[in-house]
Amino acid sequence: MENKLKQMVILASDAIKKCKTINELMDVKALYLGKKSEFNTIMQDLKGLSDEEKPRIGKMVNEAKQAISALIEERKNHIDREKIDALLKEQTIDITLPGKKIAIGHKHILTKTIEEIEDIFVGLGYTIKEGPEIESDKYNFEMLNLPKDHPAREMQDSFYITEETLLRTHTSPVQVRSLLANTNQEPLKIICPGVVYRKDDDDQTHSHQFMQIEALVVDEKATLADLKGTLLLVAKKLFGENREIRLRPSYFPFTEPSVEVDVSCFKCNGIGCSMCKQTGWIEILGAGMVNNNVLKAAGYDTDKYQGFALGMGIERIAMLKYGIEDIRHLYTNDLRFNSQF
Ligand code: DAH
């Protein structure tokens, strides 16, 4: 009997060692330790043994079963460990491989253009002033010499919120606000960048929302010559040292005289090309000497003070400078477009 038990433990041990999976191991376990195992048959046979033999053989059976149990447990741990080792091997991270590059963003071309224009003016001693986009009719029109029935209001088709409030149609109301805020009437030299709104149908060159930069200089001796010098400098800085400018008479209610400013074509140097429609000149902005009515409305003595102003569309400048053919590219945030600049 003793030998038989030993033999069983050896057989079980061999079978256990051969197990590669938990399932195989469970089958072996059922075979040796389950209800139908040979040990059970032996236990049944114990009944026929003498009283001295019973505990001795019983103990030996239990020891044999415990030994097999321990071997199964050990094998189970071994299989588990092998599984984990294989997984770890499969998922090893090679820390010597180069990492994934994080794409670094950059400023939008419109932002770059605004900052470029701001830098030019700040370099000339201007300070930056901002105003609200929801503006009163009074500041947007009336105090800029555009009374209620003025025909020039139609040039700027407006989004009205109430009869007296609208989305500003230009940055010129910031002129009025700055003049009114300058209670000591010290010399004023400001630029006002910002978003403006007009009831235009969106197309290649129009948008119901766009950006402008306004400049205003008021003191005791600002002249048209100063305006011209400023314009020439800005044109050269924006479009290249060889640029020339040309002033054409124009009309704005808030300036008198008013001019439209052309810059010599930076593509053909003024010879004539598709960019300048064969004229050699490209229109870039409107300007003029501040109309006395505007200064008076803000409480300025027009015998003492005078000034000049200008206003330009930022999108237009960006489109000219970077050869952008559709204004909508500036708003749709298509990375294929944005990342070119
Ligand atoms: N406010 C004008 C517009 O939106 C642009 C403009 C023209 C502004 C002449 C000025 C100026 O300050 O002097 O069409």
Boltz pocket constraint, residues with backbone or C-beta under 6 A from the ligand:
constraints:
  - pocket:
      binder: B
      contacts: [[A, 169], [A, 170], [A, 171], [A, 172], [A, 214], [A, 215], [A, 252], [A, 254], [A, 255], [A, 259], [A, 286], [A, 287], [A, 288], [A, 309], [A, 310], [A, 311], [A, 312]]
      max_distance: 6.0
